[in-house]
Amino acid sequence: MLSKKCIRSISIKPGCIGCRACAFYAPEIFIVEKKSTVKPNLSSETLCIQHDAIIQAVQHCPVKVIVVEEV
């Protein structure tokens, strides 16, 4: 049986330029005003369901400041 990867935690390092790529790929996870932030109080279930979108956001971040820890 294959197990789906899940995200344990997400953080954003200093250096975000507010380009909104993360919110485009994972709007359920990221909020961008001047800079990106991770929405508060995300459940582990949400992080698991949104895994692929979060990885897309990480891959498309032009300044590579999104850090994820996968389970």
C-alpha positions in Angstrom: 0.0 0.0 0.0 1.4 3.4 -1.0 1.3 6.1 1.6 0.8 9.7 0.6 3.5 12.1 1.9 2.3 14.8 4.3 3.7 18.1 5.4 4.6 18.4 9.1 5.5 22.1 9.1 5.9 25.1 6.8 7.9 28.3 7.4 9.0 31.2 5.4 12.5 32.4 5.8 13.4 36.1 5.6 13.7 37.4 2.0 10.1 37.0 0.7 9.4 39.5 -2.1 5.6 39.2 -2.0 5.3 37.9 -5.5 2.2 35.8 -4.6 3.4 32.6 -6.3 2.8 30.6 -3.2 -0.8 31.9 -2.8 -1.4 31.1 -6.5 -0.4 27.5 -6.1 -1.6 26.9 -2.6 -4.3 29.5 -1.7 -5.6 27.3 1.2 -2.2 27.6 2.9 -0.6 31.0 2.1 -1.7 34.6 2.6 0.3 37.4 0.9 -0.1 41.0 1.9 3.3 42.7 1.7 5.0 39.4 2.4 3.9 35.8 2.5 2.7 34.2 5.7 1.3 30.7 6.4 -2.3 30.7 7.4 -2.7 30.1 11.2 -4.2 27.0 12.7 -3.8 24.6 9.8 -4.7 21.1 10.7 -2.4 18.2 9.9 -5.2 16.9 7.6 -5.2 20.1 5.6 -1.4 20.0 5.3 -1.7 16.4 4.0 -4.5 17.1 1.6 -2.7 20.2 0.3 0.7 18.4 0.0 1.0 18.6 -3.8 -0.1 22.3 -3.9 2.4 23.2 -1.2 5.2 21.5 -3.1 4.2 23.4 -6.2 4.4 26.6 -4.2 7.9 25.7 -2.9 9.1 24.9 -6.4 7.8 28.1 -7.9 9.0 30.5 -5.2 11.5 32.7 -7.1 13.6 33.4 -3.9 13.3 29.9 -2.4 12.2 31.1 1.1 9.5 28.5 1.7 10.7 25.7 4.0 8.7 22.5 4.5 9.2 19.5 6.6 7.7 16.4 5.2 6.5 13.4 7.3 
